[in-house]
Amino acid sequence: MATASAEAPVIALDRYLRATAPKMEPGLIVTLEQVGLAVKRIASELTVAALRGELGSSGAINVQGEEVEKLDTWSNNVFIDVFAGGGAPVSTLISEELEDPRYLKAHHGRESYALLFDPLDGSSNTDVNGSLGTIFAVRRRKPGHGEDIADVLGPGSEQIAAGYALYGPATMLVWTTGTGVNAFVLDHEIGEFVLWREKIRMPQRGKTYAVNQANLSKWSPGVRALLDRLTGPKDRGGGYSLRYCGAFVGDFHRCLLNGGIFLYPGEMTSGGKSKGKLRLMYEVAPMSMIAEQAGGAASTGRQRVLDFVPTSIHERVPVYIGSVEEVALADQLKTEGG
Ligand code: FDP
């Protein structure tokens, strides 16, 4: 049994949203609660997925041309089911696992939100019991939007909320509505997200970098100069350790708490991923809002991520995200080296 100290107040997510957080619009409160519900459902299933034969590929290929894990589809369905159940004024679901937006008739045409999400980030980790995540963002929809998606394709600075869940040893829900970053931990025994930290600040500088370094030969001179600097001698601004778990959420979470940088650059090689791998609207933009709200930064190597205007819902973008000092260094070396 856990010791009750009588010193640390226990604050559950729903109470925090309704009472402790600065005044928040009611629809957003319900939307965040519903995200929490979907995350609880996914977290619970992940603990037994191996025993239920739910690991491995589904055999399908998604809109990104990537193999779909059975748990990708399952987690996506959890989000659809939770939001189709009503309660939150979400009219539009945009997911990594859905080629086109899914419109929820209950709120169609009324003032409402779009929920953008990657239901299971890092899904190649499912088979090895590695870190996994969920990433989400909320954007406002114009009244009477119909099935025209144009109003959602604004810069990330238009997001009204963003966050992620990390399914690690503990399940954590980290979110912002533009007034700082809060983290809640799921207490499985009582089925509640309980406040862990408020107004998290990312260190100005860290000691680790996260990247798939096997792609080194495909990067521009500027990106290679950045890697040279990070891995060079400590007295010349280097001495960083590599930490890469293969799930954006896990690697970003380390940066949020300890500082450092995560990068997924574009590739120069012909036929390579010129825009990197990560998707802007439901991966990079939400994490960039979290980074900035915690005092960090996020860049495409050319501009602030939150200023980048997408042209499609599944667009990819290169990303350099984390502590302000390392992201500024990435921008500087990219500008100098190309
Ligand atoms: P995954 O494809 O396993 O879902 O979002 C895509 C992502 O994982 C990120 O979570 C992760 O940072 C990255 O891809 C890993 O890509 P590499 O395998 O190319 O390193």
Boltz pocket constraint, residues with backbone or C-beta under 6 A from the ligand:
constraints:
  - pocket:
      binder: B
      contacts: [[A, 120], [A, 121], [A, 122], [A, 123], [A, 124], [A, 125], [A, 212], [A, 246], [A, 247], [A, 248], [A, 249], [A, 277], [A, 278], [A, 283]]
      max_distance: 6.0
